[in-house]
Amino acid sequence: MTVRLPATLRIPGYLFAKSIHAIVFRHDNKVVGVRWDGEKVIESSSGSEVLEYMLNKYRSVIVLDDIELDRDITIDPSNVTLKSYGRVVTIKTNGFTIKFNGTKTTVEGIEFDCGGAGKCLDFAKPSSTPSGIQLRFIKVYNAGTAIELTNNEDSDLFHVVVDNVDYGVVINNLAGRINIYGGLIGYARKAGIVFYGNGALLELYGVSAESAQADDYSEGILKIGNYCRVNIHGGWYYANGGPVVYGDESTPASVLNVFGAYLFSKPGNTHAPIEGRIRYVNIYGLSHLSCPDATYSIDATIEVELNIYRAILDKDVNYSKITGRRHIQSVGSKWIVSSSYIRKGIATLPAGATRVTVSHGAHTTPTIVIITPLAQPPGRLWVENIGTTSFDIVSDTAPSSDLPIAWYAEV
């Protein structure tokens, strides 16, 4: 039987010739599946039945109307394409899961309203086969886990929006590389992105992300582990509760690189932007770690090396947790604004004394120490014994009353 589509639903023939093999749409309160030549192949009141049948049989399907699922569906073939045409359509999953078992899957231009629970999109493939998932301009919301990728490699997410979820994007046992370009991870209650990459690489380009508020929040906007590597290129990460980045304590991430990104723990959030356990941490290029009510900007066990180059840190690094090498560098102007890099205060030389020891609190021995008496000194003042924890202010004449002295120390 050949179905004549309403004019508003017609698809140009060249699309069928190039890539699309079938379409799914609503007609007379039913969901209809039609192949490339207009032949109706399935009609049902069940959106799950039609969508599952069409994707398994024809692989490349355009969805023209909003549809609802009434059960889980499983898509087994590789080279599957699921997309909209002309406008964004919504697939309401009602808490059910769409599982893709094949490789080289593409999903584009569709919103998934997940019904408030469960896993929405599940991309799981045999670990022995190559992958290549492409998600473009999709939105997934109201889910337990929005998107999960297992055993995938060399996959790309372009402008994916995830909102009102427990977990946003969960990536396990990756072999290769995942790129996430733009997009928004909004209001993730437990973790926005979970990446256990088994030595693989996650690249984040200009992503915006926000965590939900939770008193016992500990998983982070970005939770990383299993010796993965993560590069954050730009973007804005806003932690209402918990850290921005959390490295798993039992199987730590290998490398975290931050290039020009803004990692922010909101006022009232006492977690540092970076916590947990990570082997290497490198902060580059005017990145900003902001945390008004946290004690530290970085409060993580860093086992091998910490490097900070031309970054802005609002608070100290917790150097007691840095078991490896550390290097902080400023080039030209004071790009690094950190209380562990620049320290200052007011010391008091007591009446009748010629020496006072000042604990500077910097993470290592200062290279510059400047002192300024705040009252008329009795004689010459200078600095001695500059060390990793303190220095001495010395006067050649003891003052007759307490002498306040402002000091500035720079690493």
C-alpha positions as CSV (number, residue, x, y, z in Angstrom):
1,M,0.0,0.0,0.0
2,T,1.3,3.4,-1.0
3,V,0.7,6.3,1.4
4,R,0.2,9.9,0.2
5,L,1.8,12.1,2.7
6,P,0.2,15.5,3.6
7,A,2.0,18.3,1.7
8,T,3.5,19.7,5.0
9,L,5.2,16.3,5.6
10,R,6.7,15.6,2.2
11,I,10.4,15.0,2.0
12,P,12.4,16.0,-1.1
13,G,13.2,12.9,-3.1
14,Y,16.9,13.6,-3.3
15,L,17.2,12.9,0.5
16,F,15.9,9.4,0.0
17,A,18.3,8.8,-2.9
18,K,21.3,10.0,-0.8
19,S,20.8,8.7,2.7
20,I,17.3,8.4,4.1
21,H,15.6,5.0,3.6
22,A,12.3,5.5,5.5
23,I,10.2,8.0,7.5
24,V,8.0,7.7,10.6
25,F,5.1,10.1,11.2
26,R,1.6,10.2,12.8
27,H,-1.6,9.8,10.8
28,D,-5.1,9.2,12.1
29,N,-3.9,8.7,15.7
30,K,-1.5,6.0,14.6
31,V,2.3,6.0,14.1
32,V,3.1,5.0,10.5
33,G,6.3,3.8,9.0
34,V,6.9,4.3,5.2
35,R,9.9,3.2,3.1
36,W,11.7,5.4,0.6
37,D,9.3,4.8,-2.3
38,G,6.2,5.7,-0.2
39,E,5.2,2.1,0.5
40,K,3.6,1.8,4.0
41,V,5.3,-1.1,5.8
42,I,3.9,-0.7,9.4
43,E,1.2,1.1,11.2
44,S,0.5,0.9,14.9
45,S,-0.7,2.8,18.0
46,S,2.7,1.9,19.6
47,G,5.5,4.3,18.8
48,S,8.0,1.8,20.2
49,E,6.9,-0.9,17.8
50,V,7.1,1.4,14.7
51,L,10.4,3.1,15.5
52,E,12.1,-0.1,16.5
53,Y,10.9,-1.9,13.3
54,M,11.9,0.9,11.0
55,L,15.4,1.4,12.4
56,N,16.2,-2.2,12.5
57,K,14.9,-2.9,8.9
58,Y,15.9,0.4,7.1
59,R,18.6,1.9,9.4
60,S,18.2,5.5,8.1
61,V,14.9,7.0,9.3
62,I,13.5,10.5,9.5
63,V,10.9,11.2,12.2
64,L,8.4,13.9,11.2
65,D,6.1,14.1,14.2
66,D,6.3,13.9,18.0
67,I,5.9,10.3,19.1
68,E,5.8,8.4,22.4
69,L,7.3,5.1,23.5
70,D,5.5,2.5,25.5
71,R,8.4,0.1,26.1
72,D,12.2,-0.2,25.7
73,I,13.4,-0.6,22.1
74,T,16.7,-2.1,20.9
75,I,18.4,-1.2,17.6
76,D,20.9,-3.8,16.5
77,P,22.3,-2.8,13.0
78,S,25.3,-0.5,12.5
79,N,25.3,2.6,10.3
80,V,21.9,3.8,11.8
81,T,20.7,7.3,11.3
82,L,17.8,8.8,13.3
83,K,17.0,12.4,12.6
84,S,14.2,15.0,12.1
85,Y,13.6,17.1,9.0
86,G,12.5,20.8,8.9
87,R,11.9,21.1,12.6
88,V,12.9,19.6,15.9
89,V,10.6,16.8,17.0
90,T,10.2,15.2,20.4
91,I,10.4,11.6,21.3
92,K,8.8,11.1,24.7
93,T,10.4,7.9,26.1
94,N,8.2,7.8,29.3
95,G,11.1,6.3,31.3
96,F,12.0,3.7,28.7
97,T,15.4,3.2,27.0
98,I,16.4,3.4,23.3
99,K,19.4,1.1,23.1
100,F,21.8,1.1,20.1
101,N,24.0,-2.0,19.8
102,G,25.6,-1.2,16.5
103,T,28.4,1.1,15.4
104,K,28.5,4.4,13.5
105,T,25.2,5.6,14.9
106,T,24.0,9.2,14.1
107,V,21.2,11.0,16.0
108,E,20.4,14.5,14.9
109,G,17.8,17.3,15.5
110,I,15.6,15.4,18.1
111,E,14.5,16.2,21.6
112,F,14.1,13.3,24.0
113,D,11.8,13.9,27.0
114,C,12.8,10.9,29.2
115,G,9.9,10.9,31.6
116,G,11.9,11.6,34.8
117,A,13.6,8.3,35.4
118,G,15.7,5.5,33.9
119,K,18.3,5.6,31.1
120,C,17.3,7.4,28.0
121,L,19.9,6.8,25.2
122,D,22.2,3.8,25.6
123,F,25.0,3.3,23.1
124,A,26.6,-0.1,23.9
125,K,28.7,-2.0,21.4
126,P,30.9,-5.1,21.4
127,S,34.3,-4.0,22.6
128,S,36.1,-5.7,19.6
129,T,34.4,-3.6,16.9
130,P,35.2,0.0,15.9
131,S,32.6,2.7,16.8
132,G,31.9,6.3,15.9
133,I,28.8,7.7,17.5
134,Q,27.6,11.1,16.2
135,L,25.1,13.1,18.2
136,R,24.2,16.5,16.7
137,F,21.8,19.2,18.0
138,I,19.8,17.0,20.3
139,K,18.3,17.7,23.7
140,V,17.9,15.0,26.4
141,Y,16.0,16.0,29.6
142,N,14.1,14.6,32.6
143,A,16.2,11.5,32.9
144,G,18.1,9.4,35.4
145,T,21.0,8.9,33.0
146,A,20.6,11.0,29.8
147,I,23.2,9.4,27.5
148,E,25.5,6.4,28.2
149,L,28.3,5.3,25.9
150,T,30.0,2.0,26.6
151,N,33.0,0.5,24.6
152,N,32.7,3.4,22.1
153,E,35.6,5.1,20.4
154,D,36.3,8.2,18.4
155,S,32.8,9.7,18.9
156,D,31.5,13.3,18.6
157,L,28.8,15.2,20.4
158,F,27.9,18.5,18.7
159,H,25.8,21.0,20.7
160,V,24.1,18.4,22.8
161,V,21.9,19.9,25.6
162,V,21.2,17.8,28.7
163,D,19.0,19.1,31.5
164,N,17.3,18.1,34.7
165,V,19.0,14.7,35.0
166,D,20.9,12.7,37.6
167,Y,23.7,11.9,35.2
168,G,24.2,13.8,31.9
169,V,26.7,11.9,29.7
170,V,28.3,8.7,31.1
171,I,31.2,7.3,29.2
172,N,32.7,3.9,30.2
173,N,35.5,1.7,28.8
174,L,36.3,4.1,26.0
175,A,39.0,3.2,23.6
176,G,40.1,6.2,21.6
177,R,38.6,9.7,21.9
178,I,35.4,11.5,22.6
179,N,34.9,15.1,21.5
180,I,32.2,17.3,23.0
181,Y,31.7,20.6,21.1
182,G,29.6,23.3,22.7
183,G,26.3,22.3,24.2
184,L,25.0,22.6,27.7
185,I,25.0,20.2,30.7
186,G,22.3,21.8,32.8
187,Y,21.3,21.0,36.3
188,A,22.8,17.6,36.8
189,R,21.9,16.3,40.3
190,K,24.8,13.8,40.6
191,A,27.3,14.4,37.8
192,G,27.2,16.2,34.5
193,I,29.8,14.1,32.7
194,V,31.2,10.8,34.0
195,F,34.3,9.7,32.1
196,Y,36.0,6.4,33.0
197,G,38.1,6.2,29.8
198,N,40.5,3.3,30.4
199,G,43.4,5.5,29.3
200,A,41.4,7.3,26.6
201,L,40.9,11.0,25.9
202,L,38.0,13.3,26.4
203,E,38.1,16.7,24.7
204,L,35.6,19.4,25.9
205,Y,35.4,22.5,23.6
206,G,33.4,25.5,24.9
207,V,31.0,23.4,27.0
208,S,28.7,25.1,29.6
209,A,27.7,23.0,32.6
210,E,25.9,23.5,35.9
211,S,25.4,21.1,38.8
212,A,22.3,20.9,41.0
213,Q,22.4,22.0,44.7
214,A,23.0,19.1,47.1
215,D,24.3,19.2,50.6
216,D,26.2,15.9,50.3
217,Y,27.2,16.4,46.7
218,S,30.6,14.8,45.9
219,E,30.6,13.5,42.3
220,G,31.4,16.8,40.5
221,I,30.2,18.3,37.3
222,L,32.9,16.3,35.7
223,K,33.7,13.0,37.4
224,I,36.8,11.3,35.9
225,G,38.7,8.1,36.6
226,N,40.3,4.9,35.3
227,Y,43.5,6.6,34.2
228,C,41.7,8.7,31.5
229,R,43.0,12.0,30.0
230,V,40.8,15.1,29.9
231,N,41.3,18.4,28.1
232,I,39.0,21.3,28.9
233,H,39.2,24.0,26.2
234,G,37.4,27.2,27.3
235,G,33.8,26.9,28.6
236,W,31.9,27.8,31.8
237,Y,31.4,25.3,34.6
238,Y,29.2,26.4,37.5
239,A,29.0,24.2,40.6
240,N,26.0,25.0,42.8
241,G,27.1,22.1,45.1
242,G,30.2,19.9,45.0
243,P,33.4,20.4,43.0
244,V,33.6,21.2,39.3
245,V,36.1,18.3,38.7
246,Y,36.3,15.3,40.9
247,G,39.0,12.6,40.3
248,D,38.0,9.2,41.5
249,E,40.0,8.2,44.7
250,S,40.3,4.5,43.8
251,T,41.1,4.7,40.1
252,P,42.4,8.2,39.4
253,A,42.5,10.1,36.2
254,S,45.9,10.3,34.6
255,V,45.8,13.9,33.2
256,L,43.6,17.0,33.6
257,N,44.5,19.9,31.4
258,V,42.5,23.2,31.6
259,F,42.9,25.8,28.9
260,G,41.3,29.2,29.4
261,A,38.2,27.8,31.1
262,Y,36.1,29.2,34.0
263,L,35.6,26.8,36.9
264,F,33.3,28.3,39.5
265,S,32.1,27.1,42.9
266,K,29.1,29.4,43.6
267,P,28.9,31.4,46.9
268,G,27.8,29.1,49.7
269,N,29.5,26.1,48.0
270,T,32.5,25.1,50.2
271,H,33.9,22.6,47.7
272,A,37.1,23.5,45.7
273,P,36.7,23.6,41.9
274,I,39.1,20.6,41.7
275,E,39.0,17.8,44.2
276,G,39.6,14.0,44.5
277,R,42.7,12.2,43.1
278,I,44.4,13.0,39.8
279,R,48.0,12.1,38.7
280,Y,48.8,15.2,36.6
281,V,47.0,18.6,36.7
282,N,48.0,21.5,34.3
283,I,46.1,24.8,34.4
284,Y,47.0,27.1,31.4
285,G,46.1,30.3,29.6
286,L,44.1,32.6,31.8
287,S,41.9,29.9,33.2
288,H,40.0,31.1,36.3
289,L,39.3,29.0,39.4
290,S,36.8,30.9,41.4
291,C,35.5,29.8,44.8
292,P,34.3,32.6,47.2
293,D,33.4,30.3,50.1
294,A,35.9,27.4,49.6
295,T,39.2,27.1,51.5
296,Y,41.2,26.1,48.4
297,S,41.0,26.5,44.6
298,I,42.6,23.0,44.2
299,D,42.0,20.5,47.0
300,A,43.1,17.3,45.3
301,T,45.7,14.6,45.8
302,I,48.0,15.2,42.8
303,E,50.5,12.3,42.6
304,V,53.0,13.3,39.9
305,E,52.9,16.9,38.9
306,L,51.0,20.2,39.2
307,N,51.7,23.0,36.8
308,I,50.0,26.4,36.8
309,Y,50.8,28.9,34.0
310,R,49.2,32.3,33.8
311,A,46.0,31.3,35.5
312,I,43.8,33.1,38.0
313,L,43.2,31.3,41.3
314,D,41.1,33.0,44.0
315,K,42.3,30.8,46.8
316,D,45.3,28.7,47.9
317,V,46.2,25.3,46.5
318,N,46.2,22.7,49.2
319,Y,49.9,21.9,48.9
320,S,49.7,19.3,51.7
321,K,48.0,17.0,49.1
322,I,50.6,17.5,46.3
323,T,52.8,14.5,46.6
324,G,54.6,15.1,43.3
325,R,56.4,18.0,41.6
326,R,54.8,21.5,41.4
327,H,55.6,24.5,39.3
328,I,53.8,27.9,39.2
329,Q,54.9,30.4,36.6
330,S,54.0,34.0,35.9
331,V,54.9,35.7,32.6
332,G,55.0,39.5,32.4
333,S,52.2,40.9,34.5
334,K,50.8,39.0,37.5
335,W,48.5,36.7,35.7
336,I,48.4,34.4,38.6
337,V,46.4,35.9,41.4
338,S,46.6,33.4,44.3
339,S,47.2,33.7,48.0
340,S,49.8,30.9,47.6
341,Y,51.7,33.0,45.0
342,I,51.5,36.4,46.6
343,R,51.2,36.8,50.4
344,K,51.0,40.0,52.5
345,G,50.2,41.1,56.0
346,I,51.1,43.3,59.0
347,A,53.7,42.2,61.5
348,T,54.6,43.8,64.9
349,L,58.1,44.4,66.1
350,P,57.6,44.5,69.9
351,A,58.9,47.3,72.0
352,G,62.5,46.6,73.2
353,A,63.0,43.9,70.5
354,T,65.3,44.0,67.4
355,R,63.9,41.0,65.5
356,V,60.5,39.4,64.8
357,T,59.8,36.1,62.8
358,V,57.0,36.3,60.3
359,S,55.2,33.2,58.9
360,H,54.5,34.0,55.3
361,G,52.2,31.1,54.3
362,A,53.5,30.8,50.7
363,H,53.9,27.3,49.2
364,T,57.6,27.7,48.9
365,T,60.5,30.2,49.5
366,P,59.6,33.8,48.3
367,T,61.8,35.4,45.8
368,I,60.7,38.9,46.8
369,V,60.0,40.3,50.3
370,I,59.2,44.0,50.8
371,I,58.6,45.6,54.2
372,T,57.1,49.0,55.0
373,P,57.0,50.5,58.5
374,L,53.6,52.0,59.4
375,A,55.2,54.3,62.0
376,Q,58.5,56.1,62.3
377,P,61.1,53.4,62.8
378,P,63.9,53.9,65.3
379,G,66.6,53.0,62.8
380,R,67.3,50.9,59.8
381,L,65.1,47.8,59.0
382,W,65.9,44.8,56.8
383,V,64.9,41.2,56.1
384,E,66.9,38.0,56.9
385,N,66.5,34.2,56.9
386,I,63.9,34.0,54.1
387,G,62.8,30.4,54.0
388,T,60.0,28.1,52.9
389,T,57.8,29.0,55.9
390,S,59.0,32.3,57.4
391,F,61.4,35.2,57.3
392,D,62.8,37.6,59.9
393,I,62.4,41.4,60.1
394,V,65.4,43.0,61.8
395,S,66.0,46.5,63.2
396,D,69.4,47.9,64.2
397,T,67.7,49.7,67.1
398,A,64.9,48.4,69.3
399,P,61.7,50.6,69.2
400,S,60.4,52.1,72.4
401,S,56.8,51.0,71.5
402,D,55.4,48.3,69.3
403,L,56.1,49.1,65.6
404,P,53.6,47.8,63.0
405,I,55.3,46.8,59.7
406,A,53.5,45.9,56.5
407,W,55.0,43.1,54.5
408,Y,54.6,41.6,51.0
409,A,56.1,38.3,49.8
410,E,56.0,37.0,46.3
411,V,57.0,33.5,45.1
